Amino acid sequence: MTDIKRAIGLMSGTSMDGIDIALIRTDGHSLVERGPSLSVAYSDGFRARLKQGLADVRVIRSRDQRPGVLARLERDLTLHHAIALHDFLHVHAIHREAIDLIGFHGQTMMHRPDEGLTVQIGDGRLLATETGIPVVHDMRANDMAHGGQGAPLIPAYHAALAAGLDDQCGSPVVFVNIGGISNLTYVGSDGTLVAFDSGPGNMLIDQWVETHTGAAFDNGGAIAADGVVDEALARRYLSHSFFTGNVRRSLDRGDFLPPHRDEASLADGARTLAFVSAAAILKSATHLPQRPKIFVVSGGGRKNIAIMQVLKELAAGQGAEVVSAETMGLDGDAMEAEAWAYLAVRSLKGLPLSYPTTTGCDAPVSGGILVHPETDFEIPGEMMRFQRIAETIAGDDRDR
């Protein structure tokens, strides 16, 4: 009988707006049963502390360093996640003992793939102690140790979801996640899996709106709806070397910066950056193996009417359809958290989290570190896997 686990994923994205929690049952292959989910917003004060931490992270030269405020911030972030998880279990009347595993993303503070350096704050051992549940964390580092970009990791989960969507949308299908940074996952009719970051998502819009109004984001795209696109400003962003180069790479928050405050009005700036977010997706999609028939959109950006309007218009010009994840019976808010739960189970079983066609690693590679609440011993993903899955478990790569 297939070993099925109940896992909870905890995700805090580049927007730094809060914690997404989701429960799934999965065998780490093709079986995925989605359960309840919850989003918990950070307070304005804690978001400000996270942003302060971005300044201290600049001096880091190895991923285990925690200079300045980062050590305290890491502890507090972990406790935020523990409290949110306890609340989630209480709200849904789930006993802690019913959960086999937690997949803990933490908060990305630095991502420099060209230097082989990624830093996610979040103490897996402390989370395991506080919750009493085994935790898999630090899932990006091993990919980078094997030549990968460390992101995106969600494609393995997208592939599992795509297997259940064939009757609804056919192939190929592209999953679009519009978070702070957007990424694409292409799933072909033959199981081909290709993924990469596609450009800025909500990040620039959030920064622009916060600078002008103090609000954390453009709710629903209401501000952008009153503006017009500044074509020169949009052209400047879309001519960035990220789009013109032939090599796909993962992005950090600092790769794209918002316009100077006086370059546009509030509404025009928001509208222009919404256009850039959508156009970047279609521009990056030209690097896919085949033109997709459908784009399935998740993440907070799908709630911005300006982004979605442009994305639908540009896709229609290429004969493709754009739909929200909910249209396909999925949850666009919980998908990344679900993915982290799924990846935790794969890590536990030593299965690949990333592939040469998703992160650029030199072979399918597992990853993550397993921490049990009753012990200080940590088990790296490499030991769980024992040796590369590509060489030891025949036929796993697409057995979902």
C-alpha positions as a Markdown table, in Angstrom:
| # | Residue | x | y | z |
|---|---|---|---|---|
| 1 | Met | 0.0 | 0.0 | 0.0 |
| 2 | Thr | 1.3 | 3.5 | -0.9 |
| 3 | Asp | 2.6 | 5.4 | 2.1 |
| 4 | Ile | 0.3 | 8.5 | 2.4 |
| 5 | Lys | 1.2 | 11.4 | 4.6 |
| 6 | Arg | -0.8 | 14.2 | 6.1 |
| 7 | Ala | 1.4 | 17.3 | 5.7 |
| 8 | Ile | 1.0 | 21.0 | 6.4 |
| 9 | Gly | 2.9 | 23.6 | 4.3 |
| 10 | Leu | 3.9 | 27.0 | 5.7 |
| 11 | Met | 4.7 | 29.7 | 3.2 |
| 12 | Ser | 5.8 | 33.3 | 3.5 |
| 13 | Gly | 6.5 | 34.9 | 0.1 |
| 14 | Thr | 8.6 | 37.8 | -1.2 |
| 15 | Ser | 5.7 | 40.2 | -0.6 |
| 16 | Met | 6.3 | 39.7 | 3.2 |
| 17 | Asp | 2.6 | 40.1 | 3.8 |
| 18 | Gly | 1.9 | 37.1 | 6.0 |
| 19 | Ile | 1.8 | 33.3 | 6.4 |
| 20 | Asp | -0.1 | 30.9 | 4.2 |
| 21 | Ile | -1.0 | 27.5 | 5.7 |
| 22 | Ala | -2.4 | 24.5 | 3.9 |
| 23 | Leu | -3.0 | 20.8 | 4.7 |
| 24 | Ile | -2.8 | 18.0 | 2.1 |
| 25 | Arg | -2.8 | 14.2 | 2.0 |
| 26 | Thr | -0.2 | 12.9 | -0.5 |
| 27 | Asp | 2.0 | 10.0 | -1.4 |
| 28 | Gly | 4.5 | 12.5 | -2.8 |
| 29 | His | 3.7 | 11.3 | -6.3 |
| 30 | Ser | 0.4 | 11.8 | -8.1 |
| 31 | Leu | -2.0 | 11.4 | -5.2 |
| 32 | Val | -2.9 | 14.8 | -3.8 |
| 33 | Glu | -6.0 | 15.4 | -1.7 |
| 34 | Arg | -6.3 | 19.1 | -0.8 |
| 35 | Gly | -7.5 | 20.0 | 2.7 |
| 36 | Pro | -8.3 | 23.3 | 4.5 |
| 37 | Ser | -6.1 | 26.4 | 4.3 |
| 38 | Leu | -5.6 | 29.7 | 6.2 |
| 39 | Ser | -3.8 | 33.0 | 5.6 |
| 40 | Val | -2.5 | 35.0 | 8.5 |
| 41 | Ala | -1.4 | 38.5 | 7.9 |
| 42 | Tyr | 1.7 | 40.0 | 9.5 |
| 43 | Ser | 1.2 | 43.2 | 11.6 |
| 44 | Asp | 2.5 | 46.4 | 10.1 |
| 45 | Gly | 5.2 | 46.4 | 12.7 |
| 46 | Phe | 6.4 | 42.9 | 11.9 |
| 47 | Arg | 6.5 | 43.6 | 8.2 |
| 48 | Ala | 8.6 | 46.7 | 8.9 |
| 49 | Arg | 11.0 | 44.5 | 10.9 |
| 50 | Leu | 11.3 | 42.1 | 8.0 |
| 51 | Lys | 12.1 | 45.0 | 5.7 |
| 52 | Gln | 14.7 | 46.2 | 8.2 |
| 53 | Gly | 16.3 | 42.8 | 8.1 |
| 54 | Leu | 16.9 | 43.2 | 4.3 |
| 55 | Ala | 19.5 | 45.8 | 5.1 |
| 56 | Asp | 21.4 | 43.5 | 7.5 |
| 57 | Val | 21.3 | 40.6 | 5.1 |
| 58 | Arg | 23.5 | 42.5 | 2.6 |
| 59 | Val | 26.7 | 41.6 | 4.5 |
| 60 | Ile | 26.0 | 37.9 | 4.6 |
| 61 | Arg | 28.5 | 35.7 | 2.9 |
| 62 | Ser | 27.3 | 32.2 | 4.0 |
| 63 | Arg | 23.7 | 31.1 | 4.4 |
| 64 | Asp | 24.0 | 30.3 | 8.1 |
| 65 | Gln | 25.1 | 33.9 | 9.1 |
| 66 | Arg | 22.6 | 36.0 | 11.1 |
| 67 | Pro | 24.1 | 39.4 | 11.6 |
| 68 | Gly | 22.3 | 42.5 | 13.1 |
| 69 | Val | 18.6 | 42.0 | 13.8 |
| 70 | Leu | 18.4 | 38.7 | 11.9 |
| 71 | Ala | 19.0 | 36.3 | 14.7 |
| 72 | Arg | 16.1 | 37.8 | 16.8 |
| 73 | Leu | 14.0 | 38.2 | 13.7 |
| 74 | Glu | 14.5 | 34.5 | 12.8 |
| 75 | Arg | 13.3 | 33.4 | 16.2 |
| 76 | Asp | 10.3 | 35.7 | 16.2 |
| 77 | Leu | 9.3 | 34.7 | 12.6 |
| 78 | Thr | 9.5 | 31.0 | 13.6 |
| 79 | Leu | 7.2 | 31.7 | 16.6 |
| 80 | His | 4.8 | 33.6 | 14.4 |
| 81 | His | 4.6 | 30.4 | 12.3 |
| 82 | Ala | 4.1 | 28.2 | 15.3 |
| 83 | Ile | 1.3 | 30.3 | 16.7 |
| 84 | Ala | -0.4 | 30.5 | 13.2 |
| 85 | Leu | -0.2 | 26.7 | 12.9 |
| 86 | His | -1.7 | 26.1 | 16.4 |
| 87 | Asp | -4.5 | 28.5 | 15.5 |
| 88 | Phe | -5.0 | 26.6 | 12.2 |
| 89 | Leu | -5.3 | 23.2 | 14.0 |
| 90 | His | -7.7 | 24.7 | 16.5 |
| 91 | Val | -10.0 | 26.3 | 13.9 |
| 92 | His | -10.2 | 23.1 | 11.9 |
| 93 | Ala | -10.4 | 20.8 | 15.0 |
| 94 | Ile | -7.3 | 18.8 | 13.9 |
| 95 | His | -5.3 | 17.0 | 16.5 |
| 96 | Arg | -1.5 | 17.6 | 16.3 |
| 97 | Glu | -0.9 | 13.8 | 16.3 |
| 98 | Ala | -2.9 | 13.6 | 13.1 |
| 99 | Ile | -0.2 | 15.6 | 11.2 |
| 100 | Asp | 2.9 | 13.6 | 10.0 |
| 101 | Leu | 5.0 | 16.5 | 8.7 |
| 102 | Ile | 5.4 | 20.2 | 8.3 |
| 103 | Gly | 7.0 | 21.8 | 5.2 |
| 104 | Phe | 8.6 | 25.1 | 6.4 |
| 105 | His | 9.6 | 27.6 | 3.8 |
| 106 | Gly | 10.7 | 30.4 | 6.1 |
| 107 | Gln | 11.2 | 33.9 | 4.8 |
| 108 | Thr | 13.6 | 34.5 | 1.9 |
| 109 | Met | 15.9 | 37.5 | 2.8 |
| 110 | Met | 18.5 | 37.0 | 0.1 |
| 111 | His | 18.7 | 35.0 | -3.1 |
| 112 | Arg | 21.8 | 35.3 | -5.2 |
| 113 | Pro | 21.9 | 32.2 | -7.4 |
| 114 | Asp | 24.9 | 33.4 | -9.4 |
| 115 | Glu | 26.9 | 33.2 | -6.1 |
| 116 | Gly | 25.2 | 29.9 | -5.0 |
| 117 | Leu | 23.8 | 31.8 | -2.0 |
| 118 | Thr | 20.3 | 31.8 | -0.7 |
| 119 | Val | 19.1 | 32.8 | 2.8 |
| 120 | Gln | 15.7 | 31.8 | 4.2 |
| 121 | Ile | 15.3 | 32.8 | 7.9 |
| 122 | Gly | 13.3 | 30.3 | 10.0 |
| 123 | Asp | 14.4 | 27.9 | 12.7 |
| 124 | Gly | 13.3 | 24.4 | 11.8 |
| 125 | Arg | 14.4 | 22.9 | 15.1 |
| 126 | Leu | 12.5 | 25.6 | 17.1 |
| 127 | Leu | 9.4 | 25.1 | 15.0 |
| 128 | Ala | 9.5 | 21.3 | 15.6 |
| 129 | Thr | 9.9 | 21.9 | 19.3 |
| 130 | Glu | 7.0 | 24.4 | 19.5 |
| 131 | Thr | 4.6 | 22.3 | 17.5 |
| 132 | Gly | 5.6 | 18.8 | 18.4 |
| 133 | Ile | 5.6 | 17.8 | 14.7 |
| 134 | Pro | 8.5 | 16.8 | 12.5 |
| 135 | Val | 9.7 | 19.6 | 10.2 |
| 136 | Val | 11.4 | 19.6 | 6.8 |
| 137 | His | 13.1 | 23.0 | 6.1 |
| 138 | Asp | 15.9 | 24.5 | 4.1 |
| 139 | Met | 14.7 | 23.0 | 0.8 |
| 140 | Arg | 16.5 | 25.3 | -1.6 |
| 141 | Ala | 20.1 | 24.9 | -0.6 |
| 142 | Asn | 20.8 | 21.4 | -1.9 |
| 143 | Asp | 19.6 | 22.3 | -5.3 |
| 144 | Met | 22.0 | 25.2 | -5.4 |
| 145 | Ala | 24.8 | 22.9 | -4.2 |
| 146 | His | 24.1 | 20.8 | -7.3 |
| 147 | Gly | 24.3 | 23.8 | -9.8 |
| 148 | Gly | 20.7 | 24.9 | -9.6 |
| 149 | Gln | 19.2 | 28.3 | -9.2 |
| 150 | Gly | 17.3 | 27.3 | -6.0 |
| 151 | Ala | 14.0 | 28.3 | -7.5 |
| 152 | Pro | 11.3 | 27.8 | -8.5 |
| 153 | Leu | 10.6 | 24.6 | -6.5 |
| 154 | Ile | 6.8 | 24.6 | -6.9 |
| 155 | Pro | 6.9 | 22.9 | -10.4 |
| 156 | Ala | 7.0 | 19.4 | -8.9 |
| 157 | Tyr | 3.7 | 20.1 | -7.3 |
| 158 | His | 2.3 | 21.8 | -10.4 |
| 159 | Ala | 3.1 | 18.6 | -12.3 |
| 160 | Ala | 1.0 | 16.6 | -9.8 |
| 161 | Leu | -1.9 | 19.0 | -10.2 |
| 162 | Ala | -1.7 | 19.0 | -13.9 |
| 163 | Ala | -2.3 | 15.3 | -14.0 |
| 164 | Gly | -5.8 | 15.9 | -12.6 |
| 165 | Leu | -6.6 | 18.8 | -15.0 |
| 166 | Asp | -6.2 | 17.0 | -18.4 |
| 167 | Asp | -9.9 | 16.6 | -18.9 |
| 168 | Gln | -10.5 | 20.3 | -18.2 |
| 169 | Cys | -7.8 | 22.1 | -20.1 |
| 170 | Gly | -5.8 | 19.7 | -22.2 |
| 171 | Ser | -2.1 | 20.2 | -22.8 |
| 172 | Pro | 0.2 | 22.0 | -22.7 |
| 173 | Val | -0.8 | 24.0 | -19.6 |
| 174 | Val | 1.2 | 26.7 | -17.9 |
| 175 | Phe | 0.8 | 27.5 | -14.2 |
| 176 | Val | 1.5 | 31.2 | -13.4 |
| 177 | Asn | 2.2 | 32.2 | -9.8 |
| 178 | Ile | 2.0 | 35.9 | -9.4 |
| 179 | Gly | 3.5 | 36.6 | -6.0 |
| 180 | Gly | 6.1 | 39.3 | -5.3 |
| 181 | Ile | 8.1 | 37.7 | -8.1 |
| 182 | Ser | 6.2 | 35.7 | -10.8 |
| 183 | Asn | 7.1 | 32.3 | -12.1 |
| 184 | Leu | 5.9 | 29.9 | -14.8 |
| 185 | Thr | 5.6 | 26.1 | -14.9 |
| 186 | Tyr | 5.0 | 24.5 | -18.3 |
| 187 | Val | 3.6 | 21.0 | -18.2 |
| 188 | Gly | 3.5 | 19.3 | -21.7 |
| 189 | Ser | 1.3 | 16.5 | -22.9 |
| 190 | Asp | 4.3 | 14.2 | -22.7 |
| 191 | Gly | 5.0 | 15.2 | -19.1 |
| 192 | Thr | 7.7 | 17.7 | -20.1 |
| 193 | Leu | 8.3 | 20.0 | -17.1 |
| 194 | Val | 9.9 | 23.4 | -17.7 |
| 195 | Ala | 9.9 | 26.3 | -15.2 |
| 196 | Phe | 11.5 | 29.6 | -14.4 |
| 197 | Asp | 10.9 | 33.0 | -12.9 |
| 198 | Ser | 9.2 | 35.3 | -15.3 |
| 199 | Gly | 9.7 | 38.7 | -13.8 |
| 200 | Pro | 8.4 | 41.1 | -11.1 |
| 201 | Gly | 4.9 | 40.2 | -9.9 |
| 202 | Asn | 3.3 | 42.3 | -7.2 |
| 203 | Met | 6.6 | 43.4 | -5.7 |
| 204 | Leu | 7.1 | 46.7 | -7.6 |
| 205 | Ile | 3.4 | 47.7 | -7.3 |
| 206 | Asp | 3.5 | 47.0 | -3.6 |
| 207 | Gln | 6.6 | 49.1 | -3.1 |
| 208 | Trp | 5.2 | 51.9 | -5.3 |
| 209 | Val | 1.9 | 52.1 | -3.5 |
| 210 | Glu | 3.5 | 51.9 | -0.1 |
| 211 | Thr | 5.9 | 54.7 | -0.9 |
| 212 | His | 3.0 | 57.0 | -1.9 |
| 213 | Thr | 0.2 | 56.0 | 0.4 |
| 214 | Gly | 1.6 | 53.9 | 3.2 |
| 215 | Ala | -0.8 | 51.0 | 2.2 |
| 216 | Ala | 0.8 | 47.6 | 1.8 |
| 217 | Phe | -0.6 | 47.0 | -1.7 |
| 218 | Asp | -3.0 | 48.1 | -4.4 |
| 219 | Asn | -6.2 | 46.3 | -3.2 |
| 220 | Gly | -7.8 | 44.6 | -6.2 |
| 221 | Gly | -5.9 | 47.0 | -8.6 |
| 222 | Ala | -8.2 | 49.9 | -7.7 |
| 223 | Ile | -5.4 | 52.5 | -7.9 |
| 224 | Ala | -4.1 | 51.1 | -11.2 |
| 225 | Ala | -7.6 | 51.2 | -12.6 |
| 226 | Asp | -7.5 | 55.0 | -12.5 |
| 227 | Gly | -4.2 | 55.3 | -14.3 |
| 228 | Val | -2.8 | 55.0 | -17.8 |
| 229 | Val | 0.4 | 53.1 | -18.9 |
| 230 | Asp | 3.5 | 55.2 | -19.2 |
| 231 | Glu | 4.9 | 53.5 | -22.3 |
| 232 | Ala | 8.5 | 54.8 | -21.9 |
| 233 | Leu | 8.6 | 53.6 | -18.3 |
| 234 | Ala | 7.1 | 50.2 | -19.3 |
| 235 | Arg | 9.6 | 49.9 | -22.1 |
| 236 | Arg | 12.5 | 50.5 | -19.7 |
| 237 | Tyr | 11.5 | 47.6 | -17.5 |
| 238 | Leu | 10.7 | 45.2 | -20.4 |
| 239 | Ser | 14.1 | 45.9 | -22.0 |
| 240 | His | 15.9 | 44.7 | -18.9 |
| 241 | Ser | 18.6 | 42.1 | -19.5 |
| 242 | Phe | 16.6 | 39.5 | -17.7 |
| 243 | Phe | 14.2 | 39.4 | -20.6 |
| 244 | Thr | 16.7 | 39.8 | -23.4 |
| 245 | Gly | 19.1 | 37.1 | -22.3 |
| 246 | Asn | 18.8 | 33.5 | -23.4 |
| 247 | Val | 19.5 | 32.0 | -20.0 |
| 248 | Arg | 16.6 | 31.8 | -17.5 |
| 249 | Arg | 17.5 | 32.6 | -13.9 |
| 250 | Ser | 15.7 | 33.1 | -10.6 |
| 251 | Leu | 15.2 | 36.5 | -9.2 |
| 252 | Asp | 15.9 | 38.4 | -6.0 |
| 253 | Arg | 14.0 | 41.4 | -4.6 |
| 254 | Gly | 16.8 | 43.7 | -5.7 |
| 255 | Asp | 16.9 | 42.7 | -9.3 |
| 256 | Phe | 14.1 | 45.1 | -10.2 |
| 257 | Leu | 13.6 | 48.4 | -8.3 |
| 258 | Pro | 10.5 | 50.6 | -8.3 |
| 259 | Pro | 10.5 | 53.9 | -10.2 |
| 260 | His | 11.6 | 57.0 | -8.5 |
| 261 | Arg | 8.8 | 58.7 | -6.6 |
| 262 | Asp | 8.4 | 61.6 | -9.1 |
| 263 | Glu | 8.6 | 59.5 | -12.3 |
| 264 | Ala | 4.8 | 59.1 | -12.5 |
| 265 | Ser | 1.6 | 59.9 | -10.7 |
| 266 | Leu | 0.4 | 57.3 | -8.1 |
| 267 | Ala | -2.2 | 55.8 | -10.5 |
| 268 | Asp | -0.1 | 55.9 | -13.6 |
| 269 | Gly | 2.8 | 54.3 | -11.8 |
| 270 | Ala | 0.5 | 51.5 | -10.5 |
| 271 | Arg | -1.0 | 51.0 | -13.9 |
| 272 | Thr | 2.3 | 50.9 | -15.6 |
| 273 | Leu | 3.8 | 48.4 | -13.2 |
| 274 | Ala | 0.7 | 46.2 | -13.5 |
| 275 | Phe | 1.2 | 46.2 | -17.3 |
| 276 | Val | 4.9 | 45.3 | -16.8 |
| 277 | Ser | 3.9 | 42.4 | -14.5 |
| 278 | Ala | 1.5 | 41.0 | -17.1 |
| 279 | Ala | 3.7 | 41.7 | -20.1 |
| 280 | Ala | 6.7 | 40.1 | -18.4 |
| 281 | Ile | 4.8 | 36.8 | -18.1 |
| 282 | Leu | 4.0 | 36.7 | -21.8 |
| 283 | Lys | 7.5 | 37.9 | -22.7 |
| 284 | Ser | 9.1 | 35.1 | -20.6 |
| 285 | Ala | 6.7 | 32.5 | -22.0 |
| 286 | Thr | 8.4 | 32.8 | -25.4 |
| 287 | His | 11.2 | 30.7 | -23.9 |
| 288 | Leu | 8.8 | 27.8 | -23.3 |
| 289 | Pro | 9.0 | 24.6 | -25.5 |
| 290 | Gln | 5.6 | 25.2 | -27.0 |
| 291 | Arg | 2.9 | 27.9 | -27.0 |
| 292 | Pro | 0.5 | 27.1 | -24.2 |
| 293 | Lys | -3.2 | 26.7 | -24.6 |
| 294 | Ile | -4.1 | 27.9 | -21.1 |
| 295 | Phe | -2.5 | 29.9 | -18.3 |
| 296 | Val | -3.7 | 28.9 | -14.8 |
| 297 | Val | -3.0 | 31.8 | -12.5 |
| 298 | Ser | -2.5 | 31.7 | -8.7 |
| 299 | Gly | -1.0 | 34.1 | -6.2 |
| 300 | Gly | -2.1 | 37.5 | -5.0 |
| 301 | Gly | -1.6 | 39.0 | -8.4 |
| 302 | Arg | -4.6 | 37.3 | -9.8 |
| 303 | Lys | -6.8 | 39.6 | -7.7 |
| 304 | Asn | -5.4 | 42.7 | -9.4 |
| 305 | Ile | -7.8 | 43.5 | -12.1 |
| 306 | Ala | -5.3 | 45.6 | -14.0 |
| 307 | Ile | -2.7 | 42.7 | -14.2 |
| 308 | Met | -5.4 | 40.2 | -15.2 |
| 309 | Gln | -6.9 | 42.4 | -17.9 |
| 310 | Val | -3.6 | 42.9 | -19.6 |
| 311 | Leu | -2.6 | 39.3 | -19.2 |
| 312 | Lys | -5.9 | 38.1 | -20.8 |
| 313 | Glu | -5.6 | 40.5 | -23.7 |
| 314 | Leu | -2.0 | 39.6 | -24.5 |
| 315 | Ala | -2.7 | 35.9 | -24.2 |
| 316 | Ala | -5.7 | 36.1 | -26.4 |
| 317 | Gly | -3.5 | 37.6 | -29.0 |
| 318 | Gln | -1.5 | 34.4 | -29.0 |
| 319 | Gly | -4.6 | 32.1 | -29.0 |
| 320 | Ala | -4.4 | 31.3 | -25.3 |
| 321 | Glu | -6.8 | 31.5 | -22.4 |
| 322 | Val | -6.1 | 32.9 | -18.9 |
| 323 | Val | -8.1 | 31.6 | -16.0 |
| 324 | Ser | -7.7 | 31.8 | -12.2 |
| 325 | Ala | -6.8 | 28.7 | -10.3 |
| 326 | Glu | -10.3 | 28.7 | -8.8 |
| 327 | Thr | -11.8 | 28.2 | -12.3 |
| 328 | Met | -10.0 | 24.9 | -12.3 |
| 329 | Gly | -11.1 | 23.9 | -8.9 |
| 330 | Leu | -7.8 | 24.9 | -7.2 |
| 331 | Asp | -7.0 | 27.4 | -4.5 |
| 332 | Gly | -4.9 | 30.3 | -5.8 |
| 333 | Asp | -4.1 | 31.5 | -2.3 |
| 334 | Ala | -3.0 | 28.2 | -0.8 |
| 335 | Met | -1.2 | 26.7 | -3.8 |
| 336 | Glu | 2.3 | 27.6 | -2.6 |
| 337 | Ala | 1.7 | 26.4 | 0.9 |
| 338 | Glu | 0.2 | 23.2 | -0.5 |
| 339 | Ala | 3.4 | 22.8 | -2.6 |
| 340 | Trp | 5.6 | 23.1 | 0.4 |
| 341 | Ala | 3.7 | 20.4 | 2.2 |
| 342 | Tyr | 4.0 | 18.2 | -0.9 |
| 343 | Leu | 7.7 | 18.9 | -1.2 |
| 344 | Ala | 8.2 | 18.0 | 2.4 |
| 345 | Val | 6.8 | 14.5 | 1.8 |
| 346 | Arg | 9.0 | 14.1 | -1.3 |
| 347 | Ser | 12.0 | 15.2 | 0.8 |
| 348 | Leu | 11.1 | 12.7 | 3.5 |
| 349 | Lys | 11.0 | 9.9 | 0.8 |
| 350 | Gly | 14.2 | 11.1 | -0.9 |
| 351 | Leu | 12.4 | 12.1 | -4.1 |
| 352 | Pro | 13.5 | 14.9 | -6.4 |
| 353 | Leu | 12.3 | 18.4 | -5.5 |
| 354 | Ser | 13.9 | 20.0 | -8.6 |
| 355 | Tyr | 15.1 | 19.1 | -12.1 |
| 356 | Pro | 17.5 | 20.4 | -14.7 |
| 357 | Thr | 14.6 | 21.9 | -16.6 |
| 358 | Thr | 13.1 | 23.7 | -13.6 |
| 359 | Thr | 16.1 | 25.1 | -11.7 |
| 360 | Gly | 19.1 | 24.2 | -13.9 |
| 361 | Cys | 20.5 | 21.7 | -11.4 |
| 362 | Asp | 22.8 | 19.1 | -13.0 |
| 363 | Ala | 20.5 | 16.2 | -12.3 |
| 364 | Pro | 17.2 | 15.6 | -10.5 |
| 365 | Val | 17.9 | 16.4 | -6.8 |
| 366 | Ser | 16.2 | 16.1 | -3.5 |
| 367 | Gly | 16.8 | 18.4 | -0.6 |
| 368 | Gly | 15.6 | 19.7 | 2.8 |
| 369 | Ile | 16.6 | 19.0 | 6.3 |
| 370 | Leu | 14.3 | 16.8 | 8.6 |
| 371 | Val | 14.1 | 17.8 | 12.3 |
| 372 | His | 12.2 | 15.7 | 14.8 |
| 373 | Pro | 10.7 | 17.5 | 17.9 |
| 374 | Glu | 12.1 | 14.9 | 20.3 |
| 375 | Thr | 15.7 | 15.2 | 19.2 |
| 376 | Asp | 18.3 | 17.7 | 18.1 |
| 377 | Phe | 19.5 | 15.5 | 15.3 |
| 378 | Glu | 19.0 | 16.9 | 11.8 |
| 379 | Ile | 18.9 | 14.6 | 8.7 |
| 380 | Pro | 19.9 | 16.3 | 5.4 |
| 381 | Gly | 17.9 | 15.5 | 2.3 |
| 382 | Glu | 21.0 | 14.0 | 0.8 |
| 383 | Met | 21.1 | 11.4 | 3.5 |
| 384 | Met | 17.4 | 10.7 | 3.3 |
| 385 | Arg | 17.9 | 10.2 | -0.4 |
| 386 | Phe | 21.2 | 8.3 | 0.1 |
| 387 | Gln | 22.2 | 9.0 | -3.5 |
| 388 | Arg | 20.7 | 10.8 | -6.4 |
| 389 | Ile | 17.2 | 9.6 | -7.1 |
| 390 | Ala | 17.8 | 9.9 | -10.8 |
| 391 | Glu | 20.2 | 7.1 | -10.4 |
| 392 | Thr | 18.6 | 5.0 | -7.8 |
| 393 | Ile | 14.8 | 5.0 | -8.1 |
| 394 | Ala | 13.9 | 4.0 | -11.6 |
| 395 | Gly | 11.1 | 5.8 | -13.3 |
| 396 | Asp | 10.3 | 8.2 | -10.5 |
| 397 | Asp | 10.8 | 11.5 | -12.3 |
| 398 | Arg | 7.4 | 11.7 | -13.8 |
| 399 | Asp | 5.6 | 9.0 | -11.7 |
| 400 | Arg | 3.2 | 11.4 | -10.1 |
